[in-house]
Amino acid sequence: MNEGKEKLEHLLPLRQRQALETRRLILEAASILFSKDGYTATTIEAVATQAGVAVSTVYAAYGSKRAILRGIRTAWHERSRIREAVFSAPSDLDPASRLRHFAQATRRQWETGSSVLAIYRGAAAADREAAAELAEALRGRRTSLDSFTRSLGPALRSDLPLERASAVLRALCLPEVYEELVVESGWSEDEYESWLAAALARELLP
C-alpha cells in the first residue's frame, strides 16, 4: 500500500511533490518536539525552526498545532497499515494462523506508533479537543477489535461468551502490555509477537 502510494507520488508535478515533502518534514519535526518538550510547550515557531521552514509555511500546510497532531496520527496509520493487516488475512486460514497474522499486525501497530500514542496522551491532558480525538480513535480501535473477534465465530472456545472473548483480545493487545514487555522489560519485537500469538490462541481457541 505504501509502495503504491509512493509510486503515485512520483507521478505528481514537482511542486506537489515538494509540498508533500514539506508536510512530511513538518510532521517529523513536530513529532520530535512533542516527544521531547511536550505538546503544550511546543510552539508553531519551534516546529518551523526544527523543520527548517518558515512559520507561514507551517500554517499554510496545517493551519494549527492540533491539525499537525492529527497529521502525525494519520501518518502513523498509513505506516502501520493496521486495519488492512487485521482484515486482509485470507478467510480460509485456520484460526491459529489468523491469530498469528493479527499478532503480527498488532506488533507493527505499536512498533511504529507507541511514541505517537504517548504524544496524544500528553496532548489530551491539556487540550480538550485532542482528548476527544484520542477517545474517538480508541473507540474506533475497540470496534475494529470486536469485529475481528466476531469474525472468528465458531472457532472460539464454546465456553467463552463472545463479549468475554472480545474483552480478552482487547486486553492482551493493549499498548501498555507492549510497553511493559518490550520497552520496560527488554523483550525483542519477535518475542512479543510470538508471545501474543500464543496467548491469544491459548485464551480464545479450544
N, C-alpha and C positions, 0 to 999 in steps of 0.2 A: 504494500500500500504506500509506504513512504517512498520507495524507489520509483513507483509510478508517478507520485506527486512531484518528485524531483525532476523526472523526465519532462513532465508538462511545464514545469517552471523554466526549463532551458529553452522552451519554445516561445516564451514570452518576450516582448520587446525589452531592450536593455534597460530602459527607465523603470519598467515594472519589476524587473529582476533586482535592480538596485534598491527599489523601495522595499521589497521583501527582505533583502539582506539587512537593510537598516532596521526594520522591525525586529528581526532576529537579534541584532546587536543590542537593541534596547531591552528586549526581554532577558537576554543573558546578563546584561549589566544590572538590571533591576533584581534578578534572582540572586546575584552575588551580594548586593547591598541589603536586600530584605533579609537574607540569611545572616549576614554579619552584623548589621546595625539595627535590624527590626523594621517592620513595615511602617510604623508610625514615625520613627525618626528619619527615615529616608525621604528626601525631597526629590521633586522632579529635576531640580538643578543638579543634584548629586548623580542622578541616573544619567542625565545628559553628559556630565563630565566623564563618568565611568565608561559610557558608550562611545565617547569621542564625537558627539554630535551636538548641534545647537539645541537649546531649550525649546525653541519654536518647533524644531523637528520632532521632538518627543510629543509635544502637544498635537502636532499635525497627525502623527501616526496613531496616537491612542487617546488623546483628549483628557485623560485623568489617570491618577495613580491606581484607582480601582480597576480601570479598564486594562491597565498593564497587568495587574494581578490576574484578571480574567484571562488575558492572553497567555500568561505563564501556565495556567491550568489547561487551556486548550492545547497548547504545545505539548504538554505532558501526555494528554490523552492520545495525541497523534503519534507520539513516540512509543508509548506502551501498547497501543492498539488492544487495550484490554477487552473491549466489547467484541471486537472482531475475533480475538483469540478465544474468548469464552464460548461464543455461539457459532464458530465456524468449524468446530470439530465434527467430522462425519457422523451422522446419526446412527450408522451401523457399527460404530466402535463399541466394544464391550464396556460396561460401566467403569471398571477399574482403569481402562485406558482413557476414558473421558475425564476421570478424576485426575489422572496424571497430566493430561492436557490442561485441565483447569489449574492445577498446582503450578504448572509452568507459566501460565498467564498471570497468576497472582504474584509469583516471584518477579516477573518482569514489571508488573504494575508498581510494586514497592521499590524495586531496584532502581527504577527511573524516577520515582515520584515521592520518596519519603521526605526529601528536602522541600518539595512543593507543599506537601501536607503540613509540614512544620511552619512554613511561611504563612499558609492560610490560617492556621491556628493562632499565630501571633497577630495577624491582621484582624481576625474575628474578635479577639479580646478587646480591641479598641475601636472597631468600625462595625456599626450595626448592620449595614448593608453587606459587608464582607461576611459577617456571621450568617446572614440569611442565605447568601450564595453557598457557603460551606454546608449549611444544613440541607439545602436543596440538592447539592451534589451527593451528600451522604444518603439522602432518601432515594435518589436515583440508583446509587450503587446497591442499596438494600433491595430495591425492586428487581434489579438485574440478577442478584444472587438468588433471590427467592424463585425467580423464573428458571434459573439453571437447576435448582434443586427439584422443582416440579418436573423438569424435563427428564429427570432420572426415573420418574414414575415407578413402575412395578419393580425396578431393580433395587429400590430402597428396602431396608430391613422391614419385615412385616410388623414387628413390634414397635416401630418408631413412627409416630404420627408425623405427618408432613410438616406441621408447624414446628415440631421439635427438631426434625431433620434440618429445616431451614435455619433455625437458631444455632445448631451445632456448626453448620457450614459457615455461617457468618462469623461466629466466634473464632473459629480456627483461622480464618482469613483476615482477621483484624490487623491493621498496620502495627498496632502495639505489640502483637506477637512477633511479627517480623523484626521490629526494632529490638525487642528483648533478646531474641535468638541471634540475629546477625550483628547488630550494632553493639549491643551491650555484652553479649556472651561470646562473640567471636566466631560464630558458625560461618561457614562458607555459604555462598548463594546456592551451590549444588546441594549441600547438606540440608538447608532449609527446604528446598523444593522436594527432595526425597522424603523428608520427614512429613511435610504437609500432605503429599500424595498418600503416604502410608496411613497417616492419621485420619484423613477423610475416608479412605477405604475401610479402615477398621471401625469407624464410628457409624458409617452410613450404609454399608453393604452387608449382606448376610455372611 
